[in-house]
Amino acid sequence: MGIITGLLFFPIMGPVRGFRFILERLRDEAEAVLRDEGRAFAELIDLSLRHEAGQISDSDYAEQEADLLERLNSIREYRDDLLHASVEVDEEDW
């Protein structure tokens, strides 16, 4: 896109690009939260404390615990995949 075309379409494309930028940042932040192992551990501890305090039933605890453990396993697999991918790239450079 040329300079003149860019300037002519800026009133239309500027807000669109800005909105797209914001959506990409929100997506990145959401992925970071979902991939945060510490946060998942904190949720697991909170769940355990609520169960011990009698705030949730045994069946709800078991269901939510299974979901959190699955999420932790997913996070660890994702991290391991990233680690192995970077190691493979480094080995190819040798």
C-alpha positions, 0 to 999 in steps of 0.5 A: 500500500502506498503512502497516499493510499495509506493516508486516504484509508487511515480513518478506516484502517487505523481503528481496525488495526488498533482493534486487531492489535488489542485483540492480539494482546488480549489473546496473548495474555489469555494464553499466558494465564492458561499456561501459568503453572503457578496459577494452576497450582494456586487454584489446586491449593485453593480448591483443596482448602475449600474442600477441607473447609466443607465449602464444596462437596466430594464429587465437585472436588474430584471433578474440579481436581481432575480438570486442574490436574489435566490442565497442569499436565497440558502445561507441562507437555506444552513446556516440554514440547517447546523445550525439545523444539528449541533443543532440536533447533540448536542441534541442527546448528551444530 
